[in-house]
Amino acid sequence: MTASSETPAAKATAQAEATEQPKFTEQPLLEVRDFQVELITDTAIIRAVDAVSFSIHRGETVTIIGESGSGKSTTAMGILRLLPEDLAVLSGTVVIDGVDISADPKAINKVRGKTLALIPQDPMTALSPVHSIGSQLFEAISIAGAASAKDKAALQARAVRLLEQVHIPTPEKQLKKYPHQLSGGMLQRVLIAIALASEPQLLVADEPTSALDVTVQAGILDLLLELQEQRGIGILMITHDLGVARLISDRIHVMKDGAFVESGEVQQIVDHPATEYTQTLLAAVPVLGEWDETPAATGRRSAATTSPALTQTGARND
Ligand SMILES: Nc1ncnc2c1ncn2[C@@H]1O[C@H](COP(=O)(O)OP(=O)(O)OP(=O)(O)O)[C@@H](O)[C@H]1O
């Protein structure tokens, strides 16, 4: 074993490669190799992402999980080339559906908002407050080339269809509303509808439920799973929440200080976490305890049992 292969990043890369299942024979939707992001600040150069490698195939959800500041969002935004060029220096290889973005950075314009779409973190701020839901959807539809900006009937029909696909009731009425008139969960569904306007093959979801109540989170995750099942979409999920990761992922990469410290199938990571860091993330996930029916204890469960997402997590994976 060489010295470099003993570093956590090198070990995680080897582990990630070992867990890339041979079952996939087709080209991955996303292939990331030795990806690195250095952020240039006034006082220092920060290596926010340090040689990460992973891939996502059709119909797969791959999650990057880690504590705040571990580099998850910088990885996702770097792949999407959404970091300011004067701040971020990128290296390594990123191939999206066969298009090598690293060799030709302008090529990202051929895939972003087309093959690949982003579901942002906070639905309250991601939409324009001064434009109706309809006009924001119409814009996404015409940019995607699914209908001409002049063909109002086609835009309306497509927008209604998209809202139906994300299970928004009375879509015609909702199109006339403004973001402040909808709940956070409904707004997140609108953002997913906007992302779907281009019929993407790959969704990048950056903490898509972290701004939502736990009662709403499960519905959004269910929707993502449903869309994936129907369309075979690949999903890159970014989260700090192992409960969310357990529910939705096929594979998990655990990130710490810009590098993957552990990679593997969801069940392997959850049942046999190899690092103390992952064990800490696991310990933060509430588990269902025994229900104590004695009068003194009625209404009290051990640990937190509030999140339907976490309850379903157990149902799916346990
Ligand atoms: N604009 C910036 N200027 C300087 N440093 C930054 C900037 N954005 C991120 N960083 C640094 O890069 C590192 C990775 O941050 P990043 O936001 O990717 O982490 P994260 O895991 O997504 O965290 P969170 O879950 O809180 O968003 C951190 O050390 C952070 O301080």
The ligand as an ORCA input file, in Angstrom:
! r2SCAN-3c Opt
* xyz 0 1
  N     -18.174     31.957     -0.039
  C     -17.289     31.345      0.747
  N     -16.174     31.975      1.140
  C     -15.287     31.344      1.928
  N     -15.404     30.092      2.375
  C     -16.498     29.423      2.017
  C     -17.497     29.992      1.177
  N     -18.471     29.070      0.984
  C     -18.087     27.971      1.675
  N     -16.924     28.179      2.293
  C     -16.173     27.218      3.116
  O     -16.090     25.998      2.383
  C     -16.247     24.889      3.242
  C     -17.376     24.013      2.762
  O     -18.632     24.706      2.878
  P     -20.002     24.118      2.329
  O     -21.022     25.209      2.388
  O     -19.790     23.447      1.017
  O     -20.329     23.007      3.402
  P     -21.699     22.225      3.607
  O     -21.306     20.859      4.027
  O     -22.556     22.328      2.397
  O     -22.344     22.992      4.819
  P     -23.871     23.446      5.036
  O     -24.642     22.177      5.270
  O     -23.795     24.315      6.263
  O     -24.295     24.178      3.801
  C     -16.460     25.457      4.643
  O     -15.236     25.462      5.299
  C     -16.937     26.871      4.381
  O     -16.572     27.718      5.437
*
